[in-house]
């Protein structure tokens, strides 16, 4: 691999990392059990709110 190709490869790698940092972040992962628990809490609070 010649010197120019190696330099271009390094520049592309650095640019890719920099653009990845600027990209929007994915939302934090919530496990299936936690999602079910949150849904149950929301449902129970909604039921409690309508009965009052």
C-alpha positions as CSV (number, residue, x, y, z in Angstrom):
1,X,0.0,0.0,0.0
2,X,1.5,3.3,-1.0
3,X,1.9,6.3,1.3
4,X,-0.9,8.4,-0.3
5,X,-3.4,5.6,-0.1
6,X,-2.5,5.0,3.6
7,X,-3.0,8.7,4.4
8,X,-6.3,8.9,2.6
9,X,-7.5,5.8,4.5
10,X,-6.5,7.5,7.8
11,X,-8.3,10.7,7.0
12,X,-11.4,8.9,6.0
13,X,-11.4,6.9,9.2
14,X,-11.0,10.1,11.3
15,X,-13.8,11.8,9.4
16,X,-16.1,8.8,9.8
17,X,-15.5,8.8,13.6
18,X,-16.1,12.6,13.8
19,X,-19.4,12.4,11.9
20,X,-20.5,9.5,14.0
21,X,-20.1,11.6,17.1
22,X,-22.3,14.3,15.6
23,X,-25.0,11.8,14.6
24,X,-28.1,11.7,16.7
25,X,-27.9,9.2,19.5
26,X,-30.1,6.2,19.8
27,X,-32.5,6.1,22.7
28,X,-31.4,4.1,25.7
29,X,-32.4,0.5,25.5
30,X,-35.3,-0.6,27.8
31,X,-35.7,-4.3,28.4
32,X,-38.9,-6.1,27.7
33,X,-39.5,-6.7,31.4
34,X,-39.1,-3.0,32.2
35,X,-41.4,-2.0,29.3
36,X,-44.1,-4.4,30.7
37,X,-43.6,-3.0,34.2
38,X,-43.9,0.6,33.0
39,X,-47.0,-0.2,31.0
40,X,-48.6,-1.9,34.0
41,X,-47.8,1.1,36.2
42,X,-49.3,3.5,33.6
43,X,-52.4,1.3,33.2
44,X,-52.9,1.1,37.0
45,X,-52.4,4.9,37.4
46,X,-54.9,5.5,34.6
47,X,-57.4,3.2,36.2
48,X,-56.9,4.9,39.6
49,X,-57.3,8.3,38.0
50,X,-60.6,7.5,36.3
51,X,-62.1,5.9,39.5
52,X,-61.5,9.0,41.7
